[in-house]
Amino acid sequence: MLLSSPLISGLSPAVVASGQLAAATDDSQSAPVRTEHWAGHQVVYGTREVPVLGTLQTRMDTYTLARVRRSDHAIEIDQRACKVNYADIGGVKVYVDVNALPDSSLVFERVEGTPHFTMTGTVNWGEEDIDDDGEPGMRVYVDAPVCSGNLHVTNKTTTNARAFGDDQGTPIYGEVTLSVRQKILGADTKCLAGMAKDSYERSKGSFRYTKIKANETCQSLLDAGWPVSAK
């Protein structure tokens, strides 16, 4: 939503995707654009092979803060991750620095004749030091009974989403599929270096947004209890 784009790895990884409008409209015919502020939650499930334990289910929850520009034809979302949670997998815990995750820009296009929207986008980073820790890629901390330490990874996440709305302009909710390709660039322990491998994973889940006040922050929403939950 390891690292997938936030609300849609986002996280992912948690994580984070971009799209483009299919066509421009003439200025004289452009619909009014409304600016709103939303909070979002995305949960995605996948599977991963774990030595000895076999195939285990994964879960990643991503909580985002978004500024939204909305017209009759599209919804443009600029958002940042406030929190990313990875469920334990066979006793293994994974952590990322949410402040180092890049912001994401999404464009949902309306399906003609319906209140529904679709979005396809890709977010990726390579060997550049994306979190300014002096190492290539993004740093991921792994806490496991046998083997713990930092991994440094690249990430390419492709997101396909279908969103549902209504004629009253309420915030959208919907379904998402993530394809995540990850390459291990290095590890700070021999144990992790020997066990960690490049991976390709697909996960599916759902997302939901709700309107918030313009002055809300990640911390104020987290302190009060996150205002929206995806199913």
N, C-alpha and C positions, 0 to 999 in steps of 0.2 A: 504498500500500500509502500533477501533481507530488505532492502530499501525500495519501497514503491512510492509513487508520487502522492504528497499529501493532498487529501480530498481530491481524490481521483488521481502515492508516492507517488504515496505522498503517502507518507510518509513518507503512502506511504508516503512507512513507512513510510511506515510508514510511510512522506511524503507527500513531488509534487507535479503539468501538461499544458499544451497550448493549442489553439485552433484558429482558423481563419474564416471570416465570413465568406460565403459562397459568391455573393455578388454585391456590388455597391448600389445604393439607391440614389436617384436624383435628389439634390438638396431640397428642391421645392416639394417633393413628395415624401420626404423623410418624416417618420413618425417622431413625436416628442420622446426624448430620452430621460428616464427617471433615474436618479441616483439613490441607492439604498445601502444599508449596512446589514450584513447577515452574519450569523454564526453557523458553522456546519459541523456535522459529524459523519464520518464514513467508517464502516466496518467491512473488512474483506476476509474471506476464508480461503485457504489453499491447503496443500499437502507438502510434506518434506520427508525425505528418507533420512532416518537417524540410525547410526550404527547400533546394532544389538536390538533396539526397540522397534525397528521396521518403519512403516509409513505412519506418520503422525499428522494430525490436522493442525494448521497454523491459523492464527487470528491476529489481525492488526487493526487498532482503532486510531483514527486521526481526527483531531479537533482543530478547526480552522476559524480564522477571523477574516471576513471578506468585505471588500468595497465593490458594489455591483452597479453596473450601468445597464438599464433595461429598456428595450423598445418593443414594439409589436412583433418584430422579426427575430430578435436575438437577445440573449442575456450574456453580457461580458462580466466575468468575475476575476478580480485580482485579489489573491488571498495569500495568507501566511499560516504556517502551522503553529499552533499554540502548544500542542501536546501530542506525542505519538507513543502509544502503548503496544508492545509486542507481548503476546501471551507466552508463558513458559512452554517450551517444547522439550519434553523428556528431561526436565530439570535444568535446561539451558535457558538463560535469560540474556536478552539482547537490548542494548541501549544505544541511542544516538543523541547528539547534541541538537536539540530542536532549533536552537538559534542559528545553527550553521546551515540548516536546510534552505535551499533557494526558494524564494517566493514563486508562485505559479500564476499563470494567466490562462483562463479558460474561456472559450466562446461556445455557447450552446445555441444552435440554430433551430428555429421553429420548423416543425414538420407541417407543411402547407395544409391548411384546412383543419388543423387540430390545435389543442392547447399544449401539445407535447413538443419536446426538444431532443436533439441528438448532439453528441460531441465526440470527436476523435482527435487525439493529440499525443505527442511524444515529448518526454523530457529526458535528458541524459547528461551525464558528465563523464569525462574520461580521466586522464592522469593528472589534470590540473589540481592544485591544492585547494579544493573547494572550501574547506573549513579553516584554512590558515593555521594548520598545526605543524607545518614544516614537512609533511609527508604527502605523497601523491594521493589523489582521490579523496573519499570521505572516510573518516575514522568511525568504526563501529566497535563498541566494547562488548565482548562476549564473557559472560560469567557462567561457568559450567563446573560441575563437581570434579572433573578430571583435568580440564584444560580451560584456562581463562587468559584474557589479554585483549589487545587491540588488533583489529583487522583494518586494512586500508583497501577500499573497493571502488570500482567504477560501477555505473548504473545506467541502464537504458530501460525506461518504462513506457509502454504504449497503453493508452487508456481508451476504452470505448464505453460510452455512457448513454443511457436513455433516461430522460427526465420527464416528469409529469407535472403539469401545472393546471391552472384553471383560468376562467375568463375574468376573475377578480384580481389577478396578478399576485397571488400569494407566492411565497418562496417555493422553489422546486424541491422535489424528492425523486429518487429513482434507483436504477440498477447500474452496476458498473462491473466491467471485466478488465483486469490488469494482466499484462504480459511483462515480466521483469527478467532482464538478462543482467547478470552480475559477474564481474571478473575480479578475482583476488589479486591485488597488486603487491601485498606484503603483509607480514604479521610480526608482532614484536616478541613472540615466543616460538621456540622450536615446535612445541606441541601443536599450537594453532597452525603453524606453517605446514605441518605434516597432515593435518586433518581437514583444513578448509579447502574447498574446491570451487571452481567456477560453477555457476548454476543458471538454470532457466526455469522459471516458475510461472504458472498461471493461477490467478485467484479471482474469485467472484464475490460480490457483496452488494451493499446498498448504501445510500447516502441521503441525507436530509438537511435542509437549511431552515432557519427561522430568522425573522427580522429582529434586530437589536437597535439600541440607541447609538447614535454616531460617536458618543464619547466613551463607549465601552472599550475595554482592553482585554487582552488575553488573561491577565492576572485577575481583573475584576470578575470576569466570567467564571474562571476556575474557582475563585474563592467563594462565589455565590452558588456554585453547582451548575454544571454546563446546561444551557437552556434547551438543548435539542438532542434527541437520540434517534439514530437510524435503527431500523428493525434488523 
